[in-house]
Amino acid sequence: MIPVAVSVNGRHYREEVEPRLLLSDFLRHGLGLTGTHVGCEHGVCGACTVRLDGVAVRSCLLLAVQAQGCEIVTVEGLAGVGELTPLQEAFRRHHALQCGFCTPGILIAAEDLLARVERPTRAEIVDMLSGQLCRCTGYTAIVDAIAEVARS
């Protein structure tokens, strides 16, 4: 077992973990933050996307021990209890989700894009979404929701 100290959604944790434990499994099973979904376990689908020290990463491609000393934000940390971020509100307004499995990863990736690019174009939004697999919505409503927030 290896000690890991991380900050997740503003809360500090110090846990003992197996050296081979994936960050996605640490978040879901170790900390109970089940908003981080695991789809492909190969970094392809984007469902496990979290922000690690301000950068969107695939948590299924990282070991928990690699996050030592880092600040992690999961979908549960985007807004306060009982609140929605402007992006989450836009997703609601545009019906930019159906089953919701991909939504946490897309929200994190979109927040990352909006933090890096002041006013992303639709093409930049579509490019970001090329790393996020959604089997239900067809992406149009997702692009519309992100574009709405990018304009505001």
Buried (B, 14 or more C-beta within 10 A) or exposed (E): EEEBEBBBBEEEEEBEBEEEBBBBBBBBEBBEBBBBBBBEBEBBBBBBBBBBEEEBBBBBBBBBBEBEEBBBBBBBBBBEEEEEBBBBBBBEEBEBBBEEBBBBBBBBBBBBBBEEEEEBEEEBBBEBBEBBBBEEBEBEBBBBBBBBBBEE
